Structures are given as C-alpha cells and as structure tokens.
C-alpha cells in the first residue's frame, strides 16, 4: 500500500486511519502514525544518540482490543523511559486459545536534543475501529492529546 496512514479531522483529539494489506501491516502503520505525530522521526535519524530496542507483547480477546492494548502499552513504555521513537515494527500476531497475541519492537533513540512534536496522553478506545476485507485492512485510532 502506498499510503500507510492518514490523519483525519476530529473535534477534540487527534484521529487517524492506518492502512495495510493485512491486519499486521495496518497495526504496524498505526504505531508509526502515533509515534510520527509525537516525534520528529526524520530529525532523530540524523541526531546522535544511543539506539534501544524494546520488545513488547500484548494479548486480547479481539483485534480491536489488541490495537488499543498494544498501542497504549507502547505509549506508556516510551513515556516512562523518556525515549524518542524511530520506528515501530510488529514481529508477529498469533491467535490461539481464543486470544490474539501481538509482539512488537519499538526502536528508540536517546538523544541530547528533545525532538518531540506533540504530547499524546492516551490511546482511547472510543471510536476505535478495525475494518477488514480480503487484502485490505483499515484501523481507526483516536489519541487523547
């Protein structure tokens, strides 16, 4: 897919659609959309600093909750450690014992420069959507800012 995500108008918060050929790809693009809003990723790629990879795992009873739980967990981890995000990668998504499980890697950089753009407080469950058809997935996310 050529368009990975698109920010859309929202009355109070920030919302976006993330796209992919699969749920995994759309979820990865949702993470990128959230962190792209928060950090100047292009400037961070050029800045000096130490790279850190954080692996996170989350489980949920459905895909909608998995999006919410995983993005919120990634946001909390980044906030708690003062990291700035360079990339967000989904390693795998599985479904067994009636639960979805996602493993992701958040690639961060510690820099002397603070290259944040926007403060995101939380990923909200309201208006969150997962829409899937054959070879297409769209995820709608609303961020509390």
C-alpha positions as CSV (number, residue, x, y, z in Angstrom):
1,X,0.0,0.0,0.0
2,X,1.3,3.4,-0.9
3,X,-0.5,5.3,1.9
4,X,0.4,4.0,5.3
5,X,-1.7,6.3,7.4
6,X,-3.7,9.5,7.2
7,X,-4.6,11.9,9.9
8,X,-8.3,12.8,9.9
9,X,-10.3,15.7,11.4
10,X,-11.6,15.2,15.0
11,X,-13.4,17.6,17.2
12,X,-11.3,17.4,20.4
13,X,-8.4,14.9,19.9
14,X,-6.3,13.6,17.0
15,X,-7.5,10.7,14.9
16,X,-6.1,8.7,12.0
17,X,-6.6,5.8,9.7
18,X,-3.8,3.3,9.3
19,X,-3.9,1.0,6.3
20,X,-2.4,-2.3,5.3
21,X,-2.9,-5.3,3.1
22,X,-3.1,-7.3,6.4
23,X,-4.1,-6.6,10.0
24,X,-0.4,-7.0,10.9
25,X,0.6,-4.3,8.4
26,X,-2.2,-1.9,9.4
27,X,-1.3,-2.3,13.1
28,X,2.3,-1.6,12.4
29,X,1.3,1.5,10.5
30,X,-1.0,2.6,13.4
31,X,2.0,2.5,15.7
32,X,4.0,4.6,13.1
33,X,1.2,7.1,12.8
34,X,1.1,7.6,16.6
35,X,4.8,8.0,17.0
36,X,5.1,10.1,13.9
37,X,2.7,12.6,15.5
38,X,4.7,12.6,18.7
39,X,8.3,12.8,17.4
40,X,10.3,14.4,14.5
41,X,11.5,11.0,13.3
42,X,13.4,12.4,10.3
43,X,15.4,14.7,12.6
44,X,16.1,11.9,15.1
45,X,17.5,9.7,12.4
46,X,20.2,12.3,11.8
47,X,20.8,13.1,15.5
48,X,23.5,11.4,17.6
49,X,22.3,9.1,20.3
50,X,22.1,5.6,21.6
51,X,19.6,3.2,20.0
52,X,17.5,0.9,22.2
53,X,15.0,-1.8,21.0
54,X,12.1,-2.6,23.3
55,X,10.1,-5.7,22.7
56,X,6.5,-5.7,23.9
57,X,3.9,-8.4,24.0
58,X,0.1,-8.0,24.5
59,X,-2.9,-10.3,24.4
60,X,-6.6,-9.5,23.8
61,X,-9.8,-11.3,23.1
62,X,-10.3,-9.5,19.7
63,X,-8.4,-7.4,17.2
64,X,-9.9,-4.1,18.3
65,X,-8.8,-4.6,21.9
66,X,-5.4,-5.8,20.7
67,X,-4.9,-2.4,18.9
68,X,-5.8,-0.5,21.9
69,X,-3.8,-2.5,24.4
70,X,-0.6,-2.7,22.3
71,X,-0.5,1.0,21.3
72,X,-1.3,2.1,24.9
73,X,1.4,-0.2,26.2
74,X,4.0,1.1,23.7
75,X,3.0,4.7,24.6
76,X,3.3,4.0,28.3
77,X,6.7,2.4,27.9
78,X,8.1,5.3,25.8
79,X,6.7,7.9,28.3
80,X,8.1,6.1,31.3
81,X,11.6,5.7,30.0
82,X,11.9,9.1,28.2
83,X,12.6,7.5,24.9
84,X,12.1,9.1,21.5
85,X,10.8,6.6,18.8
86,X,12.4,6.0,15.5
87,X,10.3,3.0,14.3
88,X,7.6,0.6,15.3
89,X,7.6,-3.0,14.0
90,X,5.2,-5.8,14.5
91,X,7.1,-9.1,14.8
92,X,4.1,-11.4,14.8
93,X,0.5,-11.8,15.6
94,X,-1.0,-15.2,16.6
95,X,-4.4,-16.5,17.6
96,X,-4.7,-19.4,19.9
97,X,-6.8,-20.4,22.9
98,X,-9.3,-17.8,21.8
99,X,-6.8,-14.9,22.3
100,X,-4.9,-12.7,19.9
101,X,-1.2,-12.1,20.8
102,X,1.0,-9.4,19.2
103,X,4.7,-9.0,19.6
104,X,6.3,-5.7,18.6
105,X,9.6,-3.9,18.7
106,X,9.8,-0.2,19.4
107,X,13.0,1.2,18.2
108,X,14.0,4.3,20.2
109,X,16.9,6.7,20.4
110,X,18.2,8.6,23.4
111,X,19.4,12.0,22.1
112,X,20.6,15.2,23.8
113,X,18.1,17.0,21.6
114,X,14.4,16.8,22.5
115,X,12.7,16.2,19.2
116,X,9.2,15.8,20.4
117,X,6.4,17.4,18.3
118,X,3.1,16.5,20.2
119,X,2.2,15.2,23.6
120,X,-0.1,12.2,23.4
121,X,-1.7,11.3,26.7
122,X,-3.5,8.1,25.8
123,X,-4.9,5.8,23.1
124,X,-8.7,6.0,23.5
125,X,-11.0,3.0,23.0
126,X,-13.8,5.3,21.8
127,X,-14.2,5.3,18.0
128,X,-11.5,2.6,17.6
129,X,-12.3,0.5,14.5
130,X,-10.8,-2.4,12.7
131,X,-12.2,-2.9,9.2
132,X,-11.0,-5.9,7.1
133,X,-11.7,-7.2,3.7
134,X,-9.6,-9.6,1.5
135,X,-6.2,-8.0,1.0
136,X,-7.2,-4.8,2.9
137,X,-7.3,-3.6,6.5
138,X,-8.0,-0.2,7.9
139,X,-7.7,0.8,11.6
140,X,-9.1,4.0,13.0
141,X,-7.5,5.3,16.2
142,X,-8.2,8.3,18.3
143,X,-5.5,9.7,20.5
144,X,-6.1,11.8,23.6
145,X,-3.8,14.8,23.4
